[in-house]
Amino acid sequence: MKPAPKKTYKKAERDTSWGKVADWYGDHLQKDDTYHSKVILPNLLRMVAVKKGERVLDLGCGEGFFTRELSKVGADAVGSDIAKELIAQARAKGGAYLVSPANKLEFAKDGEFNAITCVLALQNIEDLVGTLKEVRRVLGKNGRFVFVLNHPAFRVLKRSSWGWDETGEAQYRRVDGYLSSAKVFIDMHPGAPKATRTISYHRSLQDFFKALGAAGFAVTRLEEWVSHRESGKGPRQAAEDTARKEIPLFMAMEAKVLN
């Protein structure tokens, strides 16, 4: 792999909501039983199907978990993120990383990358259309853009929850809002003396499809991924496990540039 680029961009190095939880996020990804390692990683590698030596950008890479895994399967991978705290963690673990906003990838040439991934980050980016247009600019001919989201139809921030139907003895997903887009502040440590908030953006499926179309993309694949976990023994075990397999946690899309 090429050495980590030295150039950074001062205007990108500003405080971000996810930079403030960099230590917590880095520690979380070290655990063995995360959705990142058990659900997203094997499916992501399958979808991207990296060929040895392909140039891959991991957009919104955080502390570099997926960037490093892409490198392990032969990609010439580089990660970028706007949070300098997360990039500092990534560089400490090895690899090539840059501090950069997603909607202005000044380090990248036109058509430089064979593939671009974006895992659980697009939902935290305010300028969706600008970001997608920049992705299109740096993506090469026949390149693919694969991104993963918390499922926007079932995991609606502050407007969805699990419920239990006593009569039918069934676990269900309650959704109180979906079509309206929203900027949502999330308290990462509820009950702590001082709140640590991150910012995410809820968007419907049509919001994503319209933005992709406006940026010149066509969706070529869509997958929905469920939890790998199982409930402990108890009266609701079967119903909870059924709900896990029927109501997906994540949605993944592959998009390619329209000719």
Secondary structure, DSSP 8 states (H G I E B T S, - for coil): ---------GGG-S--TTGGGHHHHHHHTTSTT-HIIIIIHHHHHHHH---TT-EEEEET-TTSHHHHHHHHTT-EEEEEES-HHHHHHHHHTSSEEEE--TT--TT--TT-EEEEEEES-GGG-S-HHHHHHHHHHHEEEEEEEEEEEE-TTT--TTTEEEEEETTTTEEEEEES--SS-EEEEEESSTTSSS--EEEEEE--HHHHHHHHHHTTEEEEEEEEE-------SSTTHHHHHHHHHHS-SEEEEEEEE--
